[in-house]
Amino acid sequence: MENLIGPIVFLIVGGVSLYAGFYVRNSNRRIQTNGIKTKAKIIDFVEERSQDADGDSHIYHYPIVRFTDKNGIETTQKLDSSENPKRINQPIEIIYLKKDEDYEIMINSDFWKTYFPMIFIIGGFLFSGIGIVWLTNKI
């Protein structure tokens, strides 16, 4: 059984990466299809620390943006995507989708729309493939 731990871990990591990649891609497509493009201004950053499995600490900077929606309501909200903290007071293009009283916002760039989810999807296929090959060689 302990010989199967490695392949099973690769399969789990691959599956989680695939799920995350497809979830982000579908969410981005929904926002792009139904959302509204506008300009926002980065007014501040929230610094958050995260520790990975190795115990290494990473610092991420999440922008706080201010924009006016199509109804003229000025909104300030933290984005879920990390950015360079030197971009403060700079305008960025966003796509927002209002859901009840909240907004789903994505930065309107090729990286966030296409490449970011693809990194997870490709990594998921690689990890799953390695896990499958490793598992079939163990059996």
C-alpha positions as CSV (number, residue, x, y, z in Angstrom):
1,M,0.0,0.0,0.0
2,E,2.8,2.5,0.8
3,N,4.1,2.0,-2.7
4,L,0.9,3.6,-4.0
5,I,1.1,6.8,-1.9
6,G,3.2,8.6,-4.5
7,P,1.0,7.9,-7.5
8,I,-2.2,8.7,-5.5
9,V,-0.8,12.0,-4.3
10,F,0.0,12.9,-8.0
11,L,-3.5,11.9,-9.0
12,I,-5.1,14.0,-6.2
13,V,-2.9,17.1,-7.0
14,G,-3.7,16.6,-10.7
15,G,-7.4,16.4,-10.1
16,V,-7.5,19.4,-7.8
17,S,-5.5,21.4,-10.3
18,L,-7.8,20.4,-13.2
19,Y,-10.9,21.3,-11.1
20,A,-9.4,24.7,-10.2
21,G,-8.3,25.5,-13.8
22,F,-11.7,24.6,-15.3
23,Y,-13.6,26.4,-12.5
24,V,-11.5,29.6,-13.0
25,R,-11.8,29.4,-16.8
26,N,-15.6,28.9,-16.7
27,S,-16.0,31.7,-14.1
28,N,-13.9,34.0,-16.3
29,R,-15.9,33.1,-19.4
30,R,-19.2,33.8,-17.5
31,I,-17.9,37.2,-16.4
32,Q,-16.6,38.1,-19.9
33,T,-19.9,37.0,-21.6
34,N,-22.3,38.7,-19.1
35,G,-20.1,41.4,-17.5
36,I,-19.5,45.0,-18.2
37,K,-16.1,46.5,-19.1
38,T,-15.0,49.6,-17.4
39,K,-11.9,51.4,-16.0
40,A,-11.0,51.1,-12.4
41,K,-8.3,52.8,-10.3
42,I,-6.0,50.9,-8.0
43,I,-6.3,52.9,-4.8
44,D,-4.5,50.6,-2.3
45,F,-3.2,47.1,-1.7
46,V,-3.8,44.5,0.9
47,E,-0.8,42.5,1.8
48,E,-1.5,38.8,2.7
49,R,1.0,36.1,3.7
50,S,0.6,32.5,2.7
51,Q,2.7,29.5,3.7
52,D,3.1,26.6,1.3
53,A,3.6,22.9,2.3
54,D,7.3,23.3,2.6
55,G,6.8,26.1,5.2
56,D,8.0,28.8,2.9
57,S,6.2,32.1,3.4
58,H,5.0,34.1,0.4
59,I,3.6,37.6,0.4
60,Y,0.8,38.5,-2.1
61,H,-0.5,42.0,-2.8
62,Y,-4.2,42.2,-3.7
63,P,-5.3,45.5,-5.2
64,I,-8.2,47.5,-3.9
65,V,-9.9,49.2,-6.9
66,R,-12.5,51.9,-7.2
67,F,-14.8,52.1,-10.1
68,T,-18.3,53.4,-11.1
69,D,-20.8,50.9,-12.3
70,K,-23.3,51.4,-15.2
71,N,-25.8,52.8,-12.7
72,G,-23.4,55.4,-11.4
73,I,-22.7,53.7,-8.1
74,E,-19.1,54.2,-7.0
75,T,-17.7,50.9,-5.7
76,T,-14.5,50.0,-3.9
77,Q,-13.6,46.3,-3.7
78,K,-10.6,44.0,-3.2
79,L,-9.7,41.9,-6.2
80,D,-8.9,38.2,-5.9
81,S,-5.9,38.4,-8.1
82,S,-2.4,39.5,-6.9
83,E,-0.8,42.5,-8.6
84,N,2.4,44.5,-8.5
85,P,2.1,46.9,-5.6
86,K,3.9,49.6,-7.6
87,R,0.8,50.0,-9.7
88,I,-1.0,52.1,-7.1
89,N,-3.1,55.1,-8.5
90,Q,-2.9,53.5,-12.0
91,P,-6.0,52.8,-14.0
92,I,-6.7,49.2,-15.1
93,E,-9.4,47.8,-17.3
94,I,-11.8,45.4,-15.5
95,I,-14.9,43.4,-16.3
96,Y,-17.5,43.3,-13.5
97,L,-20.6,41.3,-13.1
98,K,-23.1,42.4,-10.4
99,K,-24.6,39.6,-8.4
100,D,-27.1,40.8,-5.9
101,E,-25.2,43.5,-3.9
102,D,-21.7,42.0,-4.7
103,Y,-19.5,42.3,-7.7
104,E,-17.5,39.6,-9.4
105,I,-14.5,41.4,-10.9
106,M,-11.7,40.2,-13.2
107,I,-8.8,42.2,-14.7
108,N,-9.3,42.4,-18.4
109,S,-6.0,41.0,-19.5
110,D,-5.0,38.0,-21.6
111,F,-3.0,36.6,-18.6
112,W,-6.0,36.5,-16.2
113,K,-8.5,35.5,-18.9
114,T,-6.6,32.8,-20.6
115,Y,-3.1,31.9,-19.3
116,F,-3.8,31.8,-15.6
117,P,-6.5,29.0,-15.8
118,M,-4.4,27.2,-18.5
119,I,-1.5,26.9,-16.1
120,F,-3.7,25.0,-13.7
121,I,-5.2,22.9,-16.5
122,I,-1.9,21.9,-18.0
123,G,-0.4,21.2,-14.6
124,G,-3.4,19.1,-13.7
125,F,-3.0,17.0,-16.9
126,L,0.7,16.6,-16.2
127,F,0.3,15.5,-12.6
128,S,-2.6,13.2,-13.4
129,G,-0.7,11.7,-16.3
130,I,2.4,11.1,-14.1
131,G,0.2,9.6,-11.4
132,I,-1.5,7.3,-13.9
133,V,1.7,6.1,-15.5
134,W,3.3,5.6,-12.1
135,L,0.3,3.7,-10.8
136,T,0.1,1.4,-13.8
137,N,3.8,0.6,-13.4
138,K,3.2,-0.3,-9.8
139,I,0.3,-2.7,-10.4
